[in-house]
């Protein structure tokens, strides 16, 4: 630590500029007050606007750093897998065993038998997954996943509609809107960049009407909304299509914009009017499906179409459903038919990477000249992008991928969808998967807790030959490892944090304290392990700060690395708020959309070629086998939501006492559903289906609509002797299936709820 990195106060307290880099929806400034080598408190950004202010999660981080439950030294399993019996060993013993098992697995079964499981528990340019990825790439590769639970459905829809994931407008541009819809998004809790709630608050102060569409009366709805519209989970595409029906039949659509910038509108119109299937997508049709009154749909459609420009912020929550791509596609198309794309105050909803410091050269973009012909573009984009993982080299694309488009999800068929990891481990090549998995290398991931169908996951993990994990705590996943390696925290190393949705700033995380106990950074672990694997010289041999300089170099807006390190951040001044596709709208001749047609694809040619009814070329409302209208709903009549809450970041920060005080873990249930089951507020209830059973306190409330229950995701799985999860892990109940486009089913599970009787509790003691 140099004098440039710290400030000294009169009482000999050093103030070190660092930050918080969890996957909470932000990347925020923290100033660590350190005395005698120990952090005594945090403050956050008090500098010039825009301030990058940490929320209570970041401010409580001191309790994570000094938690009595932190892993202190390497551990080796000595009991049955999952029995949680470990012995303390040295780093030398631990890494010798990991290296030996990696080499043995590679020699016997090939690199594809090594499953690399990456997560967002430790995030940054350097620490967390990057060193492990670099090391295993050099070792010959591995099998890994495709599909990210948070956003895969929205990402697929963005690619299919716009040909890119770089969508949306800067948050400041909301002040240019005349009307705002926040759909399935709760930035009051999930942050969505530190300035989002501030800009929504300013929009409200300015008198801009805000409508929230969500099955839950979220904190965002409570604080910001003029109107809350509760909607039945998984029916969002039906309501969006009904809105489009109103707009088109009342001639409120922007025909000039549609003619100039979109492709396939007539086919979508035929679907909406019922020409295709004899079912017009009217508000009355949607009311029966969504439980949203038809007149509410009509009024919302008129307000959105006539108050131009309007911003539709379509969140990722409804895209985490069994047909989530259809919701995101319908939302994207709605912004197009109303001409709210590429304009200030509008919003091209989608993946929502609003700001990027590295210019993206889009397929079809030819500045200063004519756009490439679609036929030529197809030839160019058909070639798969190069990969770092040798196992992925030269692999053909898998089915149902947008492989002709540049960007988005890696399309190679060597990858396994995240929801199918457990199935792939158990069935391997004989089950149609690309590899027979023998060992798992897990880093920054509480995978068992955070992926669907926990009980099936336990069966899979028990079947593996070897599991190694980098961790800070004995998480539900770590309990099944053979070797557990203790990793240090943000406060014990240097790193750079890239903003979550691409806002114009970076955080430099200066090391505040020395590593506690025997913990090491991911980089240190991989450096030592790489030598034991016989890997030659490479990037991992460089100094930490040298690597960070290399990683920062392509970011052209990091003008002064040393200043960023000293200040703990760099805030990029932009001339005007970013507006996605402004070039395409202002100069379509020289800047076509990077789709196969060169336009916004209401009808997606690439999807049409797939000929898969579950990902049709136009956005449609589709049911599935765990929807409200499926036969299974007779046995399990409630729809389960597994949304984010204010006190955790996924499963991180579960064990922080200060945050536990903020909001105790409980299941939301409407008073109507509670009364029918003789449940009162605070009662212990069992929520169950064919996949498992959890026991959790009930929070009886009108803030969730009838027919729906919510278990906030991230609570740690903690089974009793009968296999009942007393921790209230939502993924004990969720389904390990995905849509063809990759959307996860975390918000598409049917459950039943019953009161846990007190006499039963006594009998179990």
C-alpha positions in Angstrom: 0.0 0.0 0.0 1.4 3.4 -1.0 0.7 6.8 0.4 -1.3 7.5 -2.8 -3.8 4.8 -1.9 -4.7 6.0 1.6 -5.5 9.1 3.6 -4.4 9.4 7.2 -6.7 11.1 9.7 -5.5 12.7 13.0 -6.4 9.6 15.1 -4.1 7.4 12.9 -7.0 5.9 11.0 -6.2 5.2 7.4 -9.1 5.8 4.9 -8.6 3.5 1.9 -10.5 4.0 -1.3 -12.0 0.6 -2.3 -15.4 -0.8 -3.3 -18.0 -3.4 -3.2 -18.3 -5.8 -6.2 -21.1 -8.2 -5.5 -23.6 -9.3 -8.2 -26.3 -7.1 -6.6 -27.0 -4.9 -9.5 -24.4 -2.3 -8.7 -20.7 -1.7 -8.2 -20.2 0.8 -5.5 -17.6 3.0 -3.7 -16.6 2.0 -0.2 -14.1 3.9 1.9 -12.6 1.6 4.5 -11.5 3.2 7.7 -8.6 1.0 9.0 -7.0 1.2 12.4 -4.2 -1.1 13.5 -4.8 -3.3 10.4 -8.5 -3.7 11.1 -11.5 -2.2 9.3 -13.5 -0.3 11.9 -16.2 1.2 9.6 -17.2 2.0 6.0 -18.4 5.2 4.4 -19.3 5.6 0.7 -19.1 8.1 -2.1 -19.5 11.7 -1.0 -17.7 13.2 -4.0 -19.0 14.9 -7.1 -22.1 13.7 -9.0 -22.9 11.1 -10.1 -22.3 9.6 -6.7 -21.8 5.8 -6.7 -23.2 5.2 -3.2 -23.2 1.8 -1.6 -26.4 0.3 -0.2 -26.8 -1.4 3.2 -25.3 -4.6 1.8 -22.0 -3.0 1.0 -22.1 -1.0 4.2 -22.5 -4.2 6.2 -19.6 -5.9 4.5 -17.4 -5.6 7.6 -19.5 -8.3 9.2 -18.6 -10.6 6.3 -14.9 -9.9 6.5 -14.7 -10.6 10.2 -17.4 -13.3 10.4 -16.6 -16.2 12.8 -17.8 -18.5 10.1 -15.1 -17.7 7.5 -13.1 -20.5 6.2 -9.7 -20.2 7.8 -7.5 -22.9 6.2 -7.7 -25.6 3.5 -10.0 -28.6 4.3 -10.1 -32.2 3.1 -13.3 -34.3 3.2 -13.0 -37.3 5.6 -16.7 -38.3 5.8 -19.3 -39.2 3.2 -19.9 -36.5 0.7 -22.3 -34.0 2.1 -21.8 -35.3 5.7 -19.7 -32.2 6.4 -16.8 -33.9 8.0 -13.5 -32.3 7.1 -9.9 -32.2 8.4 -7.5 -29.3 8.3 -4.6 -29.7 5.9 -1.8 -27.4 4.6 -2.0 -25.5 1.4 0.8 -27.7 0.0 -1.3 -30.9 0.7 -4.4 -29.3 -0.7 -2.9 -28.1 -4.0 -0.9 -31.2 -4.5 -4.1 -33.3 -4.3 -6.0 -30.9 -6.6 -3.2 -30.9 -9.2 -2.9 -34.7 -9.0 -6.7 -35.2 -9.6 -6.7 -32.7 -12.5 -3.8 -34.5 -14.2 -5.3 -37.9 -13.5 -8.7 -36.9 -14.8 -7.2 -35.4 -18.0 -5.1 -38.4 -18.7 -7.9 -41.0 -18.1 -10.9 -39.2 -19.6 -9.8 -36.0 -21.4 -10.2 -32.3 -20.6 -13.9 -32.4 -21.4 -14.5 -34.5 -18.3 -13.5 -31.5 -16.1 -16.5 -29.4 -15.4 -15.8 -25.8 -14.6 -18.5 -24.2 -12.5 -18.3 -20.4 -12.4 -20.4 -18.0 -10.4 -20.8 -14.4 -9.4 -19.9 -14.7 -5.7 -16.5 -12.9 -6.3 -16.6 -10.5 -9.2 -14.0 -8.2 -10.7 -11.7 -8.0 -13.7 -9.1 -10.2 -12.0 -10.4 -12.2 -9.0 -13.0 -14.8 -8.9 -13.3 -16.9 -12.1 -10.7 -15.2 -14.3 -7.5 -16.8 -12.9 -9.1 -20.3 -12.9 -10.3 -19.8 -16.5 -6.8 -18.7 -17.6 -5.2 -21.6 -15.7 -7.5 -24.3 -17.1 -7.3 -22.9 -20.6 -3.6 -23.4 -20.4 -4.1 -26.9 -19.0 -6.1 -27.9 -22.1 -9.6 -26.8 -21.4 -12.8 -28.0 -19.7 -16.5 -28.4 -20.1 -18.5 -25.4 -19.0 -22.1 -24.0 -19.2 -24.1 -21.7 -21.4 -27.0 -19.8 -20.0 -27.1 -17.4 -17.1 -30.1 -17.6 -14.8 -30.4 -13.8 -14.4 -30.9 -12.8 -18.0 -30.6 -15.6 -20.6 -34.2 -15.2 -21.9 -33.8 -11.4 -22.2 -30.4 -11.8 -23.9 -31.8 -14.2 -26.5 -34.7 -11.9 -27.2 -32.4 -8.9 -27.6 -30.3 -10.8 -30.2 -33.3 -12.0 -32.1 -34.9 -8.5 -32.2 -32.0 -6.1 -32.5 -29.0 -8.4 -33.3 -27.1 -7.1 -30.3 -27.3 -7.0 -26.5 -26.4 -3.3 -26.3 -29.8 -1.8 -25.8 -31.6 0.7 -23.6 -31.0 4.3 -22.7 -28.9 5.8 -19.9 -30.9 6.2 -16.7 -30.5 10.0 -16.9 -32.5 9.9 -20.1 -35.6 8.8 -18.2 -36.1 12.5 -17.4 -36.9 13.0 -21.1 -39.7 10.5 -21.0 -43.4 11.5 -20.7 -44.5 8.1 -19.4 -42.6 5.2 -17.7 -43.6 1.6 -17.3 -41.5 -0.6 -15.0 -42.3 -4.2 -15.8 -41.1 -7.1 -13.6 -38.2 -5.0 -12.2 -37.5 -3.8 -8.7 -34.5 -1.4 -8.7 -35.3 -0.2 -5.2 -33.9 -3.6 -4.1 -31.9 -4.9 -7.0 -30.1 -1.6 -7.7 -29.9 -1.9 -11.5 -26.9 0.5 -11.3 -26.5 2.9 -8.3 -28.2 5.8 -10.0 -31.4 4.1 -11.2 -33.6 4.7 -8.2 -32.4 8.3 -8.0 -33.4 8.9 -11.6 -36.8 7.3 -11.2 -37.3 9.4 -8.1 -36.4 12.5 -10.1 -38.8 11.5 -12.8 -41.6 11.2 -10.3 -40.7 14.6 -8.8 -40.9 16.0 -12.4 -44.5 14.7 -12.7 -43.8 11.8 -15.1 -46.4 9.1 -14.5 -44.9 5.8 -13.5 -46.7 2.4 -13.7 -45.3 -0.8 -12.2 -46.5 -4.2 -13.5 -45.6 -7.0 -11.1 -47.3 -9.8 -9.2 -45.8 -8.3 -6.1 -46.3 -4.8 -4.7 -42.6 -4.3 -4.6 -40.7 -1.5 -2.8 -40.3 0.1 -6.3 -44.1 0.1 -6.7 -44.6 1.4 -3.2 -42.1 4.2 -3.4 -42.2 5.4 -7.0 -45.4 4.2 -8.8 -48.6 6.1 -9.5 -50.2 2.8 -10.4 -49.5 -0.8 -9.6 -50.9 -3.5 -11.9 -50.6 -7.0 -10.5 -50.3 -9.7 -13.1 -50.4 -13.5 -13.0 -46.8 -14.9 -13.3 -45.7 -16.1 -16.7 -48.6 -14.4 -18.6 -46.7 -11.2 -19.4 -46.5 -11.9 -23.1 -50.2 -12.2 -23.3 -50.7 -8.7 -21.8 -48.0 -7.2 -23.9 -49.6 -8.6 -27.0 -53.0 -7.4 -25.9 -51.5 -3.9 -25.5 -50.1 -4.2 -29.0 -53.5 -5.3 -30.3 -55.1 -2.1 -28.8 -52.4 0.1 -30.3 -52.7 -1.4 -33.7 -56.5 -1.6 -33.9 -56.9 2.0 -32.6 -54.2 3.2 -35.1 -51.9 4.4 -32.4 -48.8 2.6 -33.8 -46.0 4.5 -35.6 -46.5 3.2 -39.1 -43.7 5.4 -40.6 -41.2 4.1 -38.1 -42.4 0.5 -38.6 -42.0 0.8 -42.4 -38.6 2.3 -42.2 -36.9 0.4 -39.4 -38.6 -2.9 -38.8 -39.1 -6.2 -40.6 -42.1 -8.6 -40.4 -44.8 -6.3 -38.9 -47.6 -7.8 -41.0 -47.0 -11.3 -39.7 -47.2 -10.1 -36.2 -50.3 -8.1 -37.0 -51.9 -11.3 -38.3 -51.2 -13.1 -35.1 -52.6 -10.2 -33.0 -55.8 -10.0 -35.0 -56.3 -13.7 -34.9 -55.9 -14.3 -38.6 -53.3 -17.0 -37.8 -55.2 -18.9 -35.1 -58.7 -17.5 -35.0 -58.0 -16.0 -31.6 -57.7 -12.2 -31.6 -55.3 -11.1 -28.8 -57.8 -8.6 -27.3 -57.7 -7.2 -23.8 -60.6 -9.5 -23.0 -58.6 -12.5 -24.1 -55.7 -11.3 -22.0 -57.8 -10.6 -18.9 -58.8 -14.2 -18.5 -55.1 -15.3 -18.7 -53.4 -12.5 -16.8 -56.1 -11.4 -14.3 -55.5 -7.8 -15.4 -58.8 -6.2 -16.2 -59.4 -5.5 -19.9 -60.0 -1.8 -19.3 -56.7 -1.5 -17.4 -54.9 -3.0 -20.4 -56.7 -0.6 -22.8 -55.8 2.4 -20.7 -52.2 1.4 -20.3 -51.9 0.8 -24.1 -53.3 4.3 -24.9 -51.1 6.0 -22.3 -47.9 4.3 -23.6 -48.7 4.9 -27.3 -49.8 8.6 -27.0 -47.4 9.9 -24.4 -44.4 10.0 -26.6 -41.6 9.4 -25.9 -42.4 6.7 -23.4 -39.9 4.4 -21.6 -40.8 0.7 -21.1 -38.3 -0.8 -18.7 -38.8 -4.5 -19.1 -37.0 -6.3 -16.3 -35.5 -9.7 -16.3 -37.8 -11.3 -13.7 -40.6 -12.3 -16.1 -37.9 -13.7 -18.5 -36.9 -16.2 -15.8 -39.9 -18.3 -16.8 -40.4 -21.4 -18.9 -41.2 -19.3 -22.0 -39.4 -16.2 -20.9 -38.0 -15.3 -24.3 -41.6 -14.5 -25.5 -42.1 -11.9 -22.8 -38.9 -10.2 -23.7 -39.5 -10.4 -27.4 -43.0 -8.9 -27.0 -41.7 -6.0 -24.9 -38.9 -5.3 -27.4 -41.4 -5.3 -30.3 -43.8 -3.0 -28.4 -41.1 -0.4 -28.1 -40.6 -0.7 -31.9 -44.2 -0.4 -33.1 -44.6 2.8 -31.0 -41.4 4.3 -32.4 -39.7 4.5 -28.9 -36.4 3.0 -30.1 -33.3 5.2 -30.7 -34.9 8.4 -29.3 -34.4 10.4 -26.2 -37.0 9.6 -23.6 -37.8 6.3 -25.3 -36.3 3.0 -24.4 -35.3 0.0 -26.5 -35.8 -2.6 -23.8 -33.9 -5.8 -23.9 -30.6 -6.9 -22.3 -30.1 -3.3 -21.3 -26.3 -2.8 -21.5 -26.7 0.9 -21.9 -23.1 2.1 -21.8 -20.0 0.4 -23.0 -16.5 1.8 -23.0 -15.4 -0.5 -25.8 -16.9 0.2 -29.2 -18.8 -2.8 -30.5 -18.3 -3.3 -34.2 -21.7 -4.7 -35.2 -22.2 -7.1 -38.1 -23.6 -5.1 -41.0 -22.2 -1.8 -39.8 -20.1 -0.1 -42.4 -19.5 3.5 -41.4 -19.5 5.9 -44.3 -20.7 3.4 -46.9 -23.5 1.1 -47.9 -24.5 -1.7 -45.5 -23.5 -5.2 -46.4 -26.1 -7.2 -48.2 -27.8 -9.7 -45.9 -26.6 -12.6 -48.0 -23.0 -11.5 -47.6 -23.6 -10.8 -43.9 -24.8 -14.4 -43.4 -21.6 -15.7 -44.9 -19.5 -13.6 -42.6 -21.4 -14.3 -39.4 -21.8 -18.0 -39.9 -18.2 -18.5 -38.7 -18.1 -19.1 -34.9 -16.2 -16.6 -32.9 -12.8 -17.7 -31.6 -12.7 -19.2 -28.1 -10.1 -19.4 -25.3 -11.2 -22.8 -24.1 -9.5 -25.5 -26.3 -12.4 -27.9 -25.7 -14.7 -25.3 -27.6 -12.3 -25.0 -30.6 -13.9 -25.8 -33.9 -17.1 -27.2 -32.3 -20.2 -26.8 -34.4 -23.2 -24.8 -33.1 -25.9 -26.5 -31.0 -29.5 -26.4 -32.0 -31.7 -23.3 -31.5 -28.8 -20.8 -31.3 -28.6 -17.5 -33.1 -25.1 -18.5 -34.4 -25.4 -16.3 -37.5 -25.3 -13.2 -35.3 -22.1 -11.9 -33.7 -22.4 -11.5 -29.9 -24.7 -13.0 -27.3 -24.3 -16.5 -25.9 -21.5 -18.8 -27.2 -23.3 -21.2 -29.5 -20.9 -24.1 -29.5 -22.3 -27.6 -28.8 -19.6 -28.5 -26.3 -21.4 -26.4 -23.7 -24.2 -27.6 -21.4 -27.1 -25.4 -20.3 -26.8 -24.5 -16.7 -30.1 -26.1 -15.7 -28.9 -29.4 -17.1 -25.6 -29.7 -15.2 -27.0 -32.2 -12.8 -28.6 -34.3 -15.5 -25.4 -34.2 -17.5 -23.3 -35.3 -14.6 -25.5 -38.3 -14.0 -26.1 -39.3 -17.6 -23.1 -38.1 -19.6 -22.7 -39.0 -23.2 -25.2 -41.8 -23.0 -27.8 -39.1 -22.1 -27.0 -37.0 -25.1 -24.6 -34.6 -23.4 -21.2 -33.7 -24.9 -19.1 -35.2 -22.1 -18.9 -37.7 -19.3 -18.2 -35.5 -16.3 -15.8 -36.9 -13.7 -14.7 -33.9 -11.6 -15.9 -30.4 -10.9 -13.8 -27.3 -10.3 -16.1 -24.7 -8.6 -15.2 -21.0 -8.1 -17.2 -18.1 -6.8 -20.4 -20.2 -7.0 -22.8 -21.7 -4.4 -24.1 -23.7 -7.3 -26.1 -26.3 -5.4 -28.1 -23.5 -3.6 -28.6 -21.3 -6.6 -29.6 -23.7 -9.4 -32.9 -25.4 -9.8 -33.9 -28.8 -8.2 -31.5 -29.0 -5.3 -32.3 -32.6 -4.4 -31.4 -33.7 -7.8 -28.2 -31.7 -7.6 -27.2 -33.5 -4.4 -27.5 -36.9 -6.2 -25.3 -35.5 -9.0 -22.6 -34.1 -6.8 -22.4 -37.3 -4.8 -21.7 -39.2 -8.1 -18.6 -37.3 -9.0 -15.1 -38.6 -8.5 -13.7 -35.3 -7.2 -14.8 -31.7 -6.4 -12.7 -28.7 -5.5 -14.1 -25.4 -4.5 -12.8 -21.9 -3.9 -14.9 -20.4 -1.0 -15.1 -18.1 1.9 -17.7 -20.0 3.9 -19.0 -23.5 4.3 -21.9 -23.0 1.8 -24.4 -25.7 0.9 -22.2 -26.4 -2.2 -18.9 -26.5 -0.2 -20.3 -29.2 2.0 -20.1 -31.6 -0.9 -16.5 -30.8 -1.9 -13.5 -33.0 -1.5 -11.1 -30.1 -1.1 -12.2 -26.6 0.1 -9.8 -23.8 -0.5 -10.3 -20.6 1.7 -10.4 -17.4 -0.5 -10.0 -13.9 0.7 -12.5 -11.0 0.3 -12.6 -7.8 -1.7 -10.9 -6.0 1.2 -7.8 -8.3 1.1 -6.6 -7.8 -2.5 -6.6 -5.3 -5.5 -9.1 -5.5 -8.3 -11.2 -3.4 -10.7 -15.0 -3.5 -10.8 -16.8 -2.9 -14.0 -20.2 -1.4 -13.6 -23.1 -3.9 -13.7 -25.2 -2.5 -16.6 -22.4 -0.6 -18.2 -22.7 2.8 -16.6 -19.9 5.3 -17.2 -17.6 4.6 -14.3 -15.1 2.0 -12.9 -14.3 1.2 -9.3 -10.7 0.4 -8.2 -10.8 -1.9 -5.2 -7.6 -1.1 -3.3 -6.5 -3.7 -0.8 -7.5 -2.4 2.7 -6.2 -5.1 5.0 -3.9 -8.2 4.8 -5.5 -11.6 4.1 -7.0 -13.1 7.3 -6.1 -16.5 8.5 -4.6 -18.7 5.8 -6.9 -17.4 3.0 -5.4 -16.6 -0.4 -6.7 -14.8 -3.5 -7.9 -16.8 -6.5 -4.8 -15.5 -8.4 -2.4 -16.8 -5.7 -4.1 -20.2 -5.7 -3.9 -20.5 -9.5 -0.3 -19.3 -9.6 0.8 -22.1 -7.2 -1.5 -24.7 -8.8 -0.3 -23.8 -12.3 3.3 -24.7 -11.4 2.2 -28.0 -9.9 0.3 -28.7 -13.2 3.5 -28.0 -15.1 2.1 -25.0 -17.0 4.6 -22.7 -18.6 5.0 -19.0 -18.0 1.9 -17.0 -18.6 -0.2 -14.1 -17.4 -0.7 -15.6 -14.0 3.0 -15.1 -13.3 2.6 -11.3 -13.5 2.1 -9.0 -10.6 -1.5 -8.4 -9.6 -1.3 -4.7 -10.5 0.4 -5.5 -13.8 -2.4 -7.8 -14.8 -5.0 -5.2 -13.8 -3.2 -2.6 -16.1 -3.4 -5.1 -19.0 -7.1 -5.8 -18.3 -7.8 -2.1 -18.1 -5.9 -1.2 -21.3 -8.7 -1.9 -23.8 -11.0 0.4 -21.8 -10.2 3.5 -23.7 -12.1 5.7 -21.2 -9.8 4.8 -18.4 -7.5 7.7 -19.1 -5.4 7.6 -16.0 -4.9 4.2 -14.3 -2.9 5.7 -11.4 -5.5 8.3 -10.7 -8.3 5.7 -10.8 -6.3 3.6 -8.3 -5.7 6.6 -6.0 -9.3 7.8 -6.0 -10.9 4.4 -6.0 -12.9 5.1 -9.1 -13.0 6.9 -12.4 -16.2 8.6 -13.5 -16.5 9.1 -17.2 -18.0 12.4 -18.3 -20.4 11.8 -21.3 -21.6 14.6 -23.5 -25.2 13.4 -23.5 -27.0 10.4 -22.1 -26.5 7.2 -24.1 -29.4 6.2 -26.4 -29.1 2.8 -28.0 -29.7 2.7 -31.8 -29.6 6.4 -32.2 -27.2 6.0 -35.1 -29.4 3.3 -36.7 -32.4 5.6 -36.5 -30.7 8.8 -37.6 -28.6 7.2 -40.4 -30.0 3.7 -41.3 -28.2 3.7 -44.6 -24.8 3.7 -43.0 -25.8 2.1 -39.7 -28.2 -0.8 -40.2 -29.3 -2.9 -37.3 -27.0 -5.9 -36.9 -29.7 -8.5 -37.7 -29.9 -10.6 -40.8 -32.4 -8.1 -42.3 -30.6 -5.0 -41.2 -33.7 -3.9 -39.3 -35.5 -4.5 -36.0 -36.9 -8.0 -36.5 -40.5 -8.2 -35.3 -40.4 -11.4 -37.4 -37.0 -13.0 -36.9 -35.7 -14.8 -39.9 -33.1 -16.7 -37.8 -35.9 -18.0 -35.5 -38.0 -19.0 -38.5 -35.2 -21.1 -39.9 -35.2 -23.1 -36.6 -38.8 -24.1 -37.1 -39.3 -24.6 -33.4 -42.8 -23.8 -32.1 -41.4 -23.0 -28.6 -39.3 -20.1 -30.0 -41.5 -18.8 -32.8 -40.3 -16.0 -35.2 -42.8 -13.5 -33.7 -43.5 -13.1 -30.0 -46.3 -15.3 -28.8 -47.9 -16.2 -25.5 -47.2 -19.8 -24.7 -48.2 -22.0 -21.8 -46.1 -24.9 -20.3 -46.4 -27.9 -18.1 -46.1 -26.0 -14.8 -48.3 -23.0 -15.7 -51.4 -22.0 -13.9 -53.6 -23.7 -16.5 -51.7 -27.0 -16.6 -53.2 -30.3 -15.2 -50.5 -30.2 -12.5 -52.2 -27.1 -11.0 -54.9 -29.2 -9.5 -52.4 -30.8 -7.1 -50.2 -27.8 -6.8 -52.4 -24.7 -7.2 -50.0 -21.9 -6.3 -47.5 -20.3 -8.6 -44.0 -19.8 -7.0 -41.9 -16.7 -7.5 -38.2 -16.8 -6.4 -37.3 -13.1 -6.7 -34.4 -11.1 -5.2 -34.7 -9.4 -1.9 -33.0 -6.4 -0.3 -30.7 -8.2 2.2 -28.8 -10.8 0.1 -27.0 -10.9 -3.2 -28.1 -14.2 -4.5 -26.8 -16.5 -1.7 -24.0 -14.1 -0.6 -24.5 -12.1 2.5 -26.9 -14.7 3.9 -25.0 -14.9 7.2 -24.8 -11.1 8.0 -26.6 -10.4 11.3 -27.2 -6.7 10.5 -28.9 -7.6 7.2 -30.9 -10.4 8.9 -32.4 -7.6 11.1 -33.6 -5.7 8.0 -35.7 -8.5 6.7 -36.2 -12.0 8.1 -36.6 -14.8 5.6 -40.3 -15.6 5.1 -42.7 -16.7 2.3 -45.2 -14.1 1.0 -48.7 -15.4 0.7 -51.9 -13.5 0.1 -54.5 -13.4 2.9 -57.1 -15.2 0.7 -54.7 -18.2 0.1 -53.6 -18.1 3.8 -57.2 -18.1 5.1 -58.1 -21.1 2.9 -55.3 -23.0 4.6 -55.8 -21.7 8.2 -52.5 -19.9 8.1 -51.8 -16.8 10.1 -49.0 -14.3 9.8 -45.8 -15.8 11.3 -46.9 -19.4 11.3 -44.5 -22.1 10.1 -45.7 -23.4 6.7 -44.5 -26.2 4.4 -44.2 -25.3 0.7 -43.8 -28.4 -1.5 -44.1 -30.1 -4.8 -42.7 -33.3 -6.4 -39.1 -32.0 -6.2 -38.9 -31.2 -2.5 -40.3 -29.5 0.6 -39.2 -26.4 2.6 -40.4 -25.2 6.0 -40.5 -21.4 6.4 -42.4 -18.7 8.3 -45.4 -17.2 6.5 -45.8 -13.5 5.8 -49.4 -13.0 5.1 -49.8 -9.8 3.1 -51.8 -8.0 0.4 -48.5 -7.2 -1.3 -48.7 -10.4 -3.4 -51.6 -11.3 -5.6 -53.8 -14.4 -4.8 -52.7 -17.6 -6.3 -49.1 -16.8 -5.9 -46.5 -17.3 -3.2 -42.9 -15.9 -3.1 -39.8 -17.4 -1.5 -37.0 -15.0 -1.9 -34.0 -16.7 -3.6 -30.6 -17.1 -1.9 -31.4 -18.5 1.6 -29.1 -21.5 2.3 -30.4 -25.0 1.9 -30.4 -26.8 5.3 -32.1 -30.2 5.3 -33.3 -32.0 8.4 -32.9 -35.8 8.8 -36.1 -36.3 6.7 -34.8 -34.1 3.8 -37.1 -31.2 4.6 -35.3 -27.9 3.9 -35.4 -25.8 7.0 -33.3 -23.1 5.4 -36.1 -22.1 3.0 -34.0 -22.5 -0.2 -36.3 -21.6 -3.1 -34.5 -23.9 -5.5 -35.5 -26.9 -3.5 -38.8 -26.4 -5.4 -37.7 -25.1 -8.8 -37.5 -27.0 -12.1 -34.3 -27.9 -13.8 -35.5 -27.2 -17.3 -35.0 -24.4 -19.8 -36.7 -23.0 -23.0 -35.0 -23.7 -26.3 -33.6 -20.1 -26.3 -32.1 -20.6 -22.8 -34.7 -19.0 -20.5 -34.7 -20.5 -17.0 -37.8 -21.7 -15.2 -37.0 -20.3 -11.7 -40.3 -18.4 -11.7 -42.3 -21.3 -13.3 -42.9 -23.8 -10.5 -46.2 -25.0 -9.1 -46.4 -25.6 -5.4 -48.8 -26.4 -2.5 -48.7 -24.7 0.9 -49.9 -26.1 4.2 -49.7 -25.2 7.8 -47.0 -27.0 9.8 -48.8 -28.3 12.9 -47.3 -27.6 16.3 -47.9 -31.2 17.4 -46.0 -32.4 14.4 -43.1 -30.1 15.5 -43.1 -31.7 18.9 -43.1 -35.2 17.5 -40.0 -34.4 15.4 -38.0 -33.2 18.4 
